[in-house]
Amino acid sequence: MKRVVAKEFALVEPFRFAVRERAIDSVPKGHVLLRPVVAGICGSEMLYFKGEKERWKLEERLPMCLLHEGVAEVVDAGADAKLKVGTFVVVNPMIPCGECIACREAGENYCMNSKHMAATADGLARTYFLYPSERVMPIPHGVEVELAALTEPLSIALNALEVSDVKPGERTAVIGDGPIGYVTTLMASYVGGASKKDLYFIGIIDEKLSLAADFASTLNSIRDKIERLENSFDVVFEAVGGGSHRITIREAIDILRPGGRCVLLGLSRGEIPVEIHKIVNKGLTFMGSVRSRMEHYRRVLGLLQDDEFKEKARRIISRETFAIRSAEDLEAAFRYADTETGEAKTKPGRVLVYFPSEIEGDRSNRI
C-alpha cells in the first residue's frame, strides 16, 4: 500500500482539540484501512469534551480522538479482510476481549476489557485509521451514509428494548427528548409494537417531542406536570443522564406502577440520591443497558432498508452539520451539540460531522 499520514483531531484537554499526525505504512492481516466519512456527536463524548468525566479518566486517556458512531470508507484491506476498496461500512466502536466472564456469559457489550472508541481507544475523529475487518459492516444499497451513521445509537435502543423485556400491551414511557430518547421511543413503537396510547415520550422541549407525535403520546414534563402520570407505567426508559439525572430518576420511580421496571441508558458522574423506600415499597426493578452487539447492528441495518422506519429515523438528524478540516471546526461542532449549554439544547437531532475527502469531489458521500 501507499504510505498515508493520518491527521488526528485529538482532545488534549477539556474544550480544546489539537491536530497530531500518524503514519500508516501497512495494513495488518484481517484489518482494513478506513477513511471516516460522517460521524455523530454522542452525549457520552460531551462529558470528555467538557471535562465532566472522572479526573483519573481525563488524566489517563487524554489526548484522545473522540467520536464513536459513524461511517467510514475502506481505503485498503489486509489479507483475509474480505472487504473491497471503496466499500462504505458502519464501524462497531467496541473491540471485545472475548475472554472475560462478561464476554463468555453476559454478552460482548458488557466486556470488562474492551477497547472502545472515544473511551479506552481513539475514535473516528481522524482522517485514516486501521481497524479489524470483523468489527465493521457494509452498508446495504440504498441506505444513505447519514442514516447509516445512526446505526450505533439505534442499536443501543434495540438492545435496551430487549433488556426491558417489554410485552405487548404494557404501558411504556421514555424520559428524555434527545436522540437516544427518540430512537428508544421509535424502537418501542416499531419493533416493540407499542400503540400510541400506551407509549409516552417525555421531555421538556416541544420541538423535540413533536418528532414522535405521530407514533407516541408526548408530554412536556415542565408544562404538563408529570405528576398526573404517577403509577401509570409498567416500563420506563431513562435516557437523559448528566446533570438532570437526579430529577429523571425520581420521575421514573414516581410514574412506575408497583412491580414496574426501569431501564437506565443515561450516564452521569458521581452519586445520584434516590428514595430507596419508594423502590422497595413499590417492588421496582432497575436495570442498566449499555452498548450493543453485532447482531443488533445487523438488525438495525435491515430496519434502515424499510421506507417507513427510514423516514422516522431520518427525523433525528440535526439540520446543522459541520465539515471537519481543523481542530477549530471540531470544537465548534461540539459546542453546538452540547444539549445543556449549546444551541442543540433547544434544537432536535443528532449533530453529524463530515470528514471531506483529501481530493474534494472525487466521490459522492452517498451510497
N, C-alpha and C positions, 0 to 999 in steps of 0.2 A: 504494500500500500504506500501511497504518497504520505510523507510526514505532514501532520497537521498540528497547528498550535491553537489550542482552545483558549478562549477568553472566559474567565470565570468571574462572575459578579458575586463576590463573597461579602456576607455581612461580617464586618470586622469588629463592630461594637454597635450597641443599640442605636438605631436611626441612621447608620452610616454603612454604605456599601463601598467596596473598592474593587478594582479590576486586577486580577492576577492572571498569569499565563501558565499553561501546562502543555508540554509537548507530548504528542502521542505518535509513536513510531510503528506500532504493530497492533494487530487485533488478536488476542489470545483465542485458543480453541474454545468453541462454544459461546463466544461473545460476539457482540455487534458494536460497531461504532455508530453512535446516534447523534443526530443534529436536532436539538429541541426546536419545535415549530410553534406551539402555543401551550400555555400553562395557566392554571387558575391559582389565585392567591387565597389560601386557606387561613381560617382563624387561628389554627394551631401555630402557624408560622408567624402570625402577627405578634404572638407572645414573645418570640425571639426578637423580632424587629423592635418592639417597644421595651425590651429588657425586663419583661414580666415573668420570665422563666426563673426557676431556682438559680441562685447565684453560681452554684457549682456547675450547673449545666452551661451557663454562659461562659464561665471561665474555661471549661474543658473543651467545649465544642466550637467556639468561635476562634478564628474565622471559619465560616461555613456558607456554602451555597444553599439558598432556600428554594422553595417550590417543589412540590411532590406529586401534583396531579396534572397530567398533561399528555401531549402527543409529540412524538419525535419521528424523524425520517431515518431509515437505515442508509448510512453512507458507505459502509464497508462491512464485511462479515468474515469471521474467522471460520476455520474448519468446523464442520458439524453444526453450524449455526442454522441452516435450513431457512434462511430468510433472504430474499432478493434485495439487492441495492435498489433504492427508490421506494421501498415499501413504507407506508405510514403505519405506525404502531402506537398503541396505548402502553404506557410504562406502568407496571406494578411497582410502586416505590419501595416495597419491602422485599428483602432477601432473607428468608428464614434460615436458621441453622440446620433444621431438620433432625436434630438430635436431642433437644431438651424435652422435658416432660410435657410442656405445652404443645410442641410440635407433634409429639407422639400421641397425645391423648386429647388435648383441648382443641387443637387447630393451629395452623401456621400463623394466623392473625394474632395469636397470643404469645408468639415466640419470645422467649426471655433473652435471647442473644442475637436478635435480628439486626441487620443493617437496614435502617430506614431513612429514606431521603428526607433531608431537612430536619433531622433529629439526631441520628447517630451516623449519618453519612451525607455527603454532598448531594444536593438536589438538582433540579433541572435548570437553574439559573446559570447556564454556561453555553458556549456555542457548540461544543462537542464533548462526548464522554463515552466511555466503554461500559457495557452492561451485559449480564448474562442473557443470552437469547431466549432462555426458557421463562424469563420473567417479563417478556413483552408479548403483546398480542396484536396481530394485523387487524386493521380497521376494515370492517365489511364495506363492500362497494355501496356507494350512495349515502354513507354517513359522513357528514362534514366534520372536519377536524375540530371545529368549535364544539360541536356536540360530543364528539369522542373525548374531548378534554374533560367532560363531566363524568366520565366513566368511574373514576375513583370515588367521588362523593356519592354517586348513585349506588355504587357497590357497598358503601358503608351503610346507606339507608336500607338496602336489601338485607344485609347481614343483621341489622338492628331489628328488622321486621321478623326475621327468623328467630332471633333471641327472645323476642316478646311472646312468641307462640300465640299470637292473637288469633282468635277464632271468628268466623263469620257471625255477625250479629252482635259482637261485643262492641261496646262504645269505646271509642279511641280518641285521644287528644294528643296533639303535638304542640308543645310550648316552645316558641322560638320562630320568628318570621324571617330568619336569614336563610341562606341557600340550603344548609343542612336540614333545617326545619321544613322547608318547602319540599325537598326531594323525599324526605321521610313521609310527608303527607301524601305525596304523589305515589310512593310505593304502597302505602296503606290502602290507597284507593284502587290503583291499577292492578297491583299484584295481590294485595290482601282482600280485595273485593269489598271494602267498607263503603257503605252508602253515604251520601252527603249528610243525611240526618244523624248518622252515627259517628261521623268523623269531624272533629273540630281542629281548626288551625288557629292557634292563639298567639298573638303578638302585640306590638304597640304602634306599628306603622301601617296605616291603612293601605298605602300603595303597595306595600309588600304583601299584605294579606290578600289583596284583590287578585293576585296571581292565581290563587287556588279557589276563587269564589265559585267556579262552576262545578267543582267536584268535592268541596268541603264546606262546612259551616265555618264562618270566620268570626273571631271575637277579638276586639281591641280591649285588652285587659285593663287599660287605664280608663277608657271612657265607658265601657260597657259593664264594668265591675265583675271580675271573675268569681266573686263570692257566690253569685247565683248558680254556679255550676258545682257547688260543694257536693261531694259524694255522688258524682254523676258518671264516672268513667271506670271501666274495667282495666284499661291500659293507658298509660301516659308515657310519651317520649319527651324527655327533657333535652332540648337541642340548643341551649343558649350558652351556659357556662360563663367564664370570665367574671367581671365584677358584678354581674346580675345573678350569679348562682345562688346566693343566699335567698333571693326573692323567688326564683323559679322553682327551687326545691321545695320551698314552703307551699307554693301554689300547687305543685304536683301532689304533695301529701294531702292537701285540703280537698282537691277535686277528685281524688281516687275514692272509689267505693271500698267498703270493708272487703279485704281479701284481694284488693287490686294489685297491679304490677306496674312498676316504673322502670323504664329503660333509660339509662343515663348515657348521653352522647357528648354533652358539653364538657369542656375542660376548664379548670381554673387552678390558680395557685393557692396553696395553703389549705387551712381547715375551714369547713363550712358548718356553722351551727345549725342543728336540726332539732325539731321537737320529737325526741325519741318516744315519748309517751304516746303520741299520735300514731307513730308507725307500729308500735306494739299493740295498742288498743284496737287498731283497725286491721291488724294482721297483714300489713303491706309487705311486698317483696320488691327489693331494689336490685337491679342487675346492670352491670356495666357492659357496654358494647363497644369494641374497638376494632378499627380497621376492617379488613375483609380478606377473602381467599380468592384464588384464581378462578374457582368455579363461579363466584359472584361476578367477576369481570366478564366471563363468557356469557353469562345470562344477561347482563346489562347490555352488552354489545348486540345481543339478539333483540332485546327490547327496543334498542335505538333504530332498528330497521322497521319498526311498526310506526306508521304515519301518525296515529293518534298519540302514542307515547312520545314520539319525537317532537310533536308540536308542543306538548305540555312541558317537556324537558327544556326546550329552547327558551321558554319564558324566563328561566332563571339566569340567563346570560346577560350580564350588565351591558347597557348601551355604551358605556365608556370603556375604551380599550387603550392599551399602551404598547408602542413598539419599543423594544429594549435594545438600545445601541450603546448605552453608557450606564455607569453606576447611578448617575443622577436620574436617568429615566426610571430605573427600578425603584429608587427611593420615592419618586413622585407617585408611582403606581401603588406602593404600599401605603403611603399617606392617604391617598384617595380611598383605598379599600378598607381602611380602619373603620369598623362599624360602631365604634364608641366615640371617636372624635373626628373622623374623616367624613367626606361627602357621602360615602356609602352608608352612613348611619341612617339616612332617610331615603336613599335610592335603592331599589331592589336589584338583585343579581350578583352572580359570581363575576368578579373582575378578572378578565383574561389579559394576559400579556403575550406579545408575539415576539419571536426572535427572527428578524429578517435574514434571509439567505445572504451570504457574503457577495453573491452575484445577484443584485436586485433584478427581479423579473425573470429569473432563469427557470422558475417553475411555479405553478399555482399553489396556493396554500389550502386548496380544497381537493378532496378525493374526486 
